[in-house]
Amino acid sequence: MLLIVLVLYLCPVFQCQTEDTDFSEDVDFEEVYMTSDMDSNAAAPLRIPRQVKMLLSKETKPHIQELSVQTTIISRYAFTAVSCSMLNRHSAATQGVFQFHIPTAAYISNFTMIVGGRIFPSQVKAKEKKMKKEGGENNGKKNKDTPEQSEGEMELFRMEVTIPGRNRAVFFLIYEELLQRRLGRYEHVTSVRPMQLVSRLSVGVTIVEHSRITYLEVLPLRNGKTPSSNGIGKPNGKVGPPVSTVVKQNESICKISFTPNIAQQAKIATNGMLGEFVVRFDVERENGIGDIQVLDGHFVHYFAPRDLPVVPKNVVFVIDTSASMVGTKIRQTKEALFTILRELRPNDHFNFVTFSNRIRVWQPGKLVPVTPNNIRDAKKFIYMISPTGGTDINGGILTGSALLSDYLSSKEESHHNSVSLIIFLTDGRPTVGIVQSPTIIGNTKAAVQEKFCLFTIGMGDDVDYRLLERMSLENCGTMRRIPEDADASVMLKGFYDEIGTPLLSDIRVEYSEDAVEYITQNLFTNYFNGSELVVAGKLTNRSADSLHVQVTASNSEKSIVLEKDVSLHEREQETERRLAEAKVGPNADGYVERLWGYLSVKDGLKGRLRSQASGERENYTQHATNLSLKYNFLTPLTQIIVEKPQVLADGTLAQTEVEATEAPPPPESSNQLSEDDNSLTPQSLHRNEPPKPISAVAKATSGVSKPAKKSVTISKTSADGDPHFVVEIPQSKLTVCFNINGEPGHILRLVTDHKHSGVTVNGALIGAPAPAGSHKEQRTYFNSITIVANKPRRSYIEVTPQKVILDDRDRMILPSSSSISVETTNLAVVLIANTNLTVTIQGNIQFVILFHHYKNPAPYQRDHLGFYIANSKGLSKDTHGLLGQFLYEEIGLTQLPGNFSMAGENITRETQGENITLHNYPALKVKDRTVAVIKKCRRIYSGKQTVDCWFAKNNAAKLIDGQYADYVVSHLFDIGDWVNGTNTH
């Protein structure tokens, strides 16, 4: 009963329907949940196709006595509780149908029935593979092309149960969703369609925010097919909120209620189809790092900067002009394009491609700037479009991609700080040319090559939405659906408004690596005006004082780096205080953790949809399923099983107790990387977690089939220890060594060949006190090293003494304590537990990173990393960096004649303040510089090898090009080229 009490606190979108109700035209939702007939006592709500008319009996009619839909939105995360009480007034048993609409982005987290006074709880279980075939057989068909998720749409959940005579059934449902910010607003929608007038009808929305609520609007009830149903349009006239709406608001808390009586309901709709109750709001946000909230060992970070210059865009519109577009569709599409043309900015460039049986390009071979003449000519082109023929989706997208790709290649420098995208619109399935979806998806990916983003739009009922979603998801875009009867011109314009104003690109959000784990997606291709980026994660140390946050991005003018140390204790206290003020009760319990679980499942499902290899897909599936079970989410990978009451022939409820089965524990993954839970728990299912399958994936479990500790061929060229640098000069057969006395917190450029091989290596320093008696003030070590490979597509590896983060299309976090082998298209990685990591790029570049751990470290010791270049054949002669500059350098050994006075070192040991006279002092000739050196012996590779080398003192002055400061970069993922030229002093 406690569960039921909790349900009653929660809130939105729903429907409750009786057996005799007919759907007809109002059911325009893409997917429906329905119970399976496979088991009369255990029913799993399954999805069935849209626009299926329910042929229901009108002989009996259970009466809905009460309907309550209550939502609590805590910092954009919404809990919705639905309660529906249904009475069978007749003596004979009758069928009652409970149904409700929920946003497709939401997850049901509980469903319970009380029938005849008995409680029938639900149980979330993982779907068996056979369910994929059995689902939807109630109606004999299943829309296989329906995407698993689609923004801005609703799905119908349906549960049918037999209600004994003179008895009541009560249905409880909870679902959760994270509201998305679009065009500067959050929007919450509650579907109020009980299909009959209800004596006690109540809808409530409570908003609890950390920041001040700056905008609040309750819209008039709207029909799901109006243009504003996408959250874009605004109601006509000055119509206010629905009758009986009450709004109570203070600075950061708002309570809204909608409680129409029967007379008020009848004035709206006599059939109970009242429409959608819509609340829009926004909150105050300061410039800077964003809003971070902490609770129960988890955090959520909202980032939505404002007042930024708009980034110019290069956009190609690829428009379906097949015969099916004739009439309203093409007219509304033209109207939208005319409006969009007026809103293109002076620095934008654009073009149009139309496709049917044949492909037409408005301006072949180029993108044109926004000028009055070009806009005029583009309007003429759009006006003359005449639909005819079939649908060559493959040809259209390849033509548009080639057009944009060629333009970017020819204008690479001048359009470095611009955003490029394709907007692709179709109303049908491929019928001409290549029609196989996998081939089209592969061709699209090969054509785009991660150079720009693809946004797809489907119009109507005959679209292969799964194809459009895969096309966009694999190319950093999104898919939008336009319902058959919607005003396409308004929805197209609204979608363009969302993506038409890019403010930032290549956004990366980073946190203190020793304080955070299992983060959700933290790399974003673009940030558009009016939207919001959300990252959630788990804190590794709940007693830590602060969390260091860094956001790096690019805008139209420069690279941006934002940093801040956030007090975790203060943030958690603030979060708890706000929740206490709002008196939200059990709704608040663990909301940040549940938000993290919600986003992690979303990320896992996206990775699953992107996956090419079956093993990789299985890994994503397994881990997203485990998370779904942990948080009791009904997702595409799980099902709800409900024990249904047994009704006797006389219409009474059977007295035999139904034995409820317990939910099984989350199944163990057969592909786990390590017995250590940290290796595979949700981490960041965005790209973080799922280990990849063998041809593209991690394999080997700790202690089972881990790679053998075989010797690795290593060059002497390295940076290890304090750090001590050793450089092997192949051209001169010399070995040179030097120290770099850096500052803790500095990030040093080790290797940069960004223009040619696309490889950059950076290392971050940490500090430690110097040993007693040392002439040094402090020691420094590398505690983080990143390897960025930008060709043929961007990927990176970030290494710390505790973990390895690998991101090459999909993201994994690997503990350094496990032994794993990973091979992808661009990279090959071999990790030997607590020993070393070997990274091979493009087959001819290889780096080795050593892990140095101390069981009982002295005060001057820190866990750190050593970096070695094993193979540099793939690096160009223009390679630079503290190590890279010597790979192709010619250095000669010479002698300095006469007396040479030095302080600080002798041939074999360090001294302090001695004057040593050398008649033939050795020196190195580097370009036009002469560098005095002495002979030293260095130990490398954890002391296993000894190297004799010529040591250059004074922080490698004159040996390296430029000064120390020239090698300090702004962040670990800085890939800027060496620009200072040769040091000539």
Buried (B, 14 or more C-beta within 10 A) or exposed (E): EEEBEBBEBBBBBBBBBBBBBBBEEBBBBBBBBBBBEBEEEBBBBBBBBBBBEBEBEEEBBBBBBBBBBBBBBBBBBBBBBBBBBBBBEBEEBBBBBBBBBBBBBBBBBBBBBBBBEBBBBBBBBBBEEEBEEBBBBBEEEBBEBBBBBBBBBBBBBBBBBBBBBBBBBBBBBBBBBBBBBBBBBBBBBBBBBBBBBBEEBBBBBBBBBBBEBEEBBBBBBBBBBBBBBBBBBEBEEEEEBBBBBEBEEEEBBBBBBBBBBEEBBEEBBEBBBBBBBBBBBBBBBEEEBBBBBBBBBBBBBBBBBEEBEBBBBBBBBBBBBBBBBEEBBBEBBBBBBBBBBEEBEEBBBBBBBBBBBEBBBBBEEBBBEBEEEBBEBBBEBBEEBEBEBBBBBBBBBBBBBBBBBEBBEEBEEEBEBBBBBBBBBBBBBBBBBBBEBEEBBBBBBEBBEBBBBBBBBBBBBBBBBBBBBBBBBBBBBBBBBBBBBBBBBBBBBBBBBBBBBBBBBBBBBBBBBBBBBBBBBBBBBBBBBBBBBBBBBBBBBBEBEBBBBBBBBBBBEEBBEBBBEBBBEEBBEBBBEBBEEBEBEBBBBBBBBBBBBBBBBBBBBBBBBBBBBEBBBBBBBBBBBBBBBBBBBBBBBBBBBBBBBEBEEEBBBEEEEBEBEEBEEBEEBEBBBBEEEBBBBBBBBBBBBBBBBBEBBBBBBBEEEBBEEEEBEBBBBBBBBBBBBBBBBBEBEBBBBBBBBBEBEBBBBBBBBBEEBBBBBBBBBBBBBBEEEEEEEBBBBBBBBBBBBBBEBBBBBBBBBBBBBBBBBBBBBBBBBBBBBBBBEBBBBBBBBBBBBBBBBBEEBBBBBBBBEEEEEEEBBBBBBBBBBBBBEBBBEBBBBBBBBBBBBEBEBEEBEEEBEBEEBEEEEEEEEEEBEBEEBBBBBBEEBEBBBBEBEBBBBBEEEEBEBBBBBEBBBBBBBBBBEBBBBBBBBBBEEBEEEEBEE
